Amino acid sequence: TPESPDRENLLAVTRQDLSGADQSVREQAGRAYANLAERLRLGAGDAELGAAYGAYGMVLQAAEYYDAAEPNLLNAQRLAPGELRWSYYLGHLYQTRGDLTRAKAAFGRSLEIRPGDLAALIWLGRIHLDDGGVDEAEARFRRASTIAPDAIAVLAGTPGISFVYFDEKDVVRHKLVQAVVKAYEAYGAAQA
């Protein structure tokens, strides 16, 4: 339909066998799946159906059924492409599975939806850092620090990152960044 151009491309989802999960997880997933089935039966609009797919996907993701969560979250994203949370959850799903390329794309999509989203900036920076993209990581962290200067403390404890204070300005440090800063400092000293 004109209202739903991507409905034809929705991925098939099934009720996940959660017999090995805790009772509360089985109950939450059962309610979320029943709600999804009801929204499908009633021919719900895109936003409502997307929320139902997303709710089921979120329960599955929280219970660590990542392969089952993914198509639900992708369907939610297709039905509600302007909804930040679906790309954000997909970013975490892909990061958890070690698919850093797809995680970067998903968090990048979050930033297309809301360019100043602090959480997406920080997570994308961390993923770039994990993937060896020091310059890309530093750009995301720097942007995050301009949005919320105090929030950069979220990075404390991230492997490979430490903070050094220069003239009351926080600088995120990674070994490669440290070498670059030392080179600039040496260059500056030689020019003085």
C-alpha positions in Angstrom: 0.0 0.0 0.0 1.2 3.6 -0.4 1.2 4.0 3.4 3.4 0.9 3.8 5.9 0.5 0.9 8.1 -2.0 2.9 5.4 -4.3 4.2 6.1 -6.6 1.2 9.7 -7.0 2.4 9.1 -7.8 6.0 11.0 -10.8 7.3 9.3 -13.9 8.5 9.2 -14.3 12.3 8.0 -17.2 14.4 7.2 -17.8 18.0 10.6 -18.6 19.5 11.1 -21.7 21.6 12.1 -20.3 25.0 11.7 -23.5 27.0 15.2 -23.1 28.4 14.5 -19.5 29.5 13.3 -18.2 32.9 9.5 -18.3 33.4 9.4 -14.4 33.5 11.1 -14.3 30.1 8.8 -16.9 28.6 5.8 -14.9 29.9 7.1 -11.6 28.5 8.0 -13.1 25.2 4.6 -14.9 25.0 2.7 -11.6 25.6 4.9 -9.7 23.1 4.4 -12.4 20.5 0.6 -12.6 21.1 0.4 -8.8 20.7 2.4 -9.0 17.5 0.1 -11.7 16.1 -3.0 -9.7 17.1 -1.6 -6.5 15.4 -1.0 -8.6 12.2 -4.5 -10.1 12.4 -6.1 -6.7 12.8 -4.0 -5.1 10.0 -2.5 -2.5 12.3 -0.8 0.6 10.9 2.9 0.8 10.4 3.8 2.5 13.6 1.7 0.2 15.7 2.9 -2.9 13.9 6.5 -1.7 14.0 6.2 -1.2 17.8 4.8 -4.8 18.2 7.7 -6.3 16.2 10.2 -4.1 18.1 8.7 -5.1 21.5 9.0 -8.8 20.7 12.6 -8.2 19.3 13.6 -6.4 22.5 12.4 -9.2 24.7 14.3 -11.7 22.6 17.4 -9.6 22.6 17.3 -9.1 26.3 17.1 -12.9 26.7 20.1 -13.3 24.4 18.2 -14.9 21.5 19.9 -12.6 19.1 19.2 -14.5 15.9 15.5 -14.5 16.7 15.5 -10.8 17.8 17.2 -9.5 14.6 14.3 -10.0 12.1 11.9 -8.5 14.5 14.0 -5.4 15.0 14.6 -5.1 11.3 10.9 -5.3 10.6 10.3 -2.6 13.2 12.9 -0.4 11.6 11.3 -0.9 8.1 7.9 0.0 9.4 9.0 2.9 11.4 12.3 4.2 9.8 12.3 7.4 11.8 12.1 5.6 15.2 15.6 5.8 16.7 15.3 2.9 19.1 15.2 0.2 16.4 18.5 1.1 14.8 20.0 1.7 18.3 18.9 -1.8 19.5 20.2 -3.3 16.2 23.6 -1.6 16.9 23.8 -3.3 20.2 22.7 -6.6 18.8 25.4 -6.5 16.1 28.0 -5.3 18.5 27.2 -8.2 20.9 27.6 -10.7 18.0 30.9 -9.1 17.0 29.7 -7.8 13.7 31.3 -4.3 14.0 30.6 -3.3 10.4 26.9 -3.7 10.9 27.0 -2.2 14.4 28.7 0.9 13.0 26.0 1.1 10.2 23.2 0.7 12.7 24.5 3.4 15.1 25.2 5.6 12.1 21.6 5.2 11.2 20.7 6.3 14.7 22.7 9.4 14.2 21.0 10.1 10.9 17.7 10.1 12.7 19.0 12.1 15.7 22.4 13.7 14.9 23.1 14.7 18.4 22.2 11.5 20.2 24.8 11.2 22.9 24.5 7.5 23.5 24.8 6.6 19.8 27.8 8.9 19.4 29.6 7.2 22.4 28.7 3.7 21.3 29.8 4.4 17.7 33.0 5.8 19.0 33.7 2.8 21.2 33.0 0.5 18.2 35.4 2.4 16.0 38.0 2.2 18.7 37.4 -1.6 19.0 37.8 -1.9 15.3 41.0 0.1 15.2 39.5 3.3 13.8 41.1 5.7 16.3 40.5 8.8 14.2 36.8 8.0 13.7 36.5 7.2 17.5 38.1 10.4 18.5 35.8 12.4 16.2 32.7 10.8 17.8 34.1 11.3 21.4 35.0 14.9 20.6 31.5 15.5 19.3 30.0 13.9 22.3 32.1 16.1 24.6 30.8 19.2 22.9 27.2 18.1 23.4 27.6 17.1 27.0 31.0 17.9 28.4 30.4 16.0 31.7 29.1 12.9 29.9 32.5 12.0 28.5 33.1 10.3 31.9 31.0 7.5 30.4 34.2 6.4 28.7 36.0 5.7 31.9 36.9 2.1 32.1 36.9 1.6 28.3 39.9 -0.4 27.4 42.5 1.7 25.6 41.2 5.0 26.8 42.5 7.3 29.5 42.1 10.9 30.2 44.8 13.5 30.4 44.0 17.1 31.3 45.6 20.0 29.4 44.7 23.6 30.3 41.3 22.5 31.7 40.3 20.7 28.5 39.6 16.9 28.5 41.4 14.9 25.8 40.6 11.3 25.1 43.8 9.3 24.8 44.6 6.1 23.0 48.2 4.9 22.4 48.1 6.1 18.8 46.5 9.4 19.8 49.2 9.8 22.5 51.9 9.4 19.9 50.3 12.0 17.7 49.9 14.4 20.6 53.5 13.9 21.6 54.6 14.7 18.1 52.5 17.9 18.0 53.9 18.9 21.4 57.5 18.3 20.3 56.8 20.3 17.1 55.2 23.1 19.1 58.2 23.2 21.5 60.6 23.4 18.6 58.6 26.3 17.0 58.7 28.3 20.3 
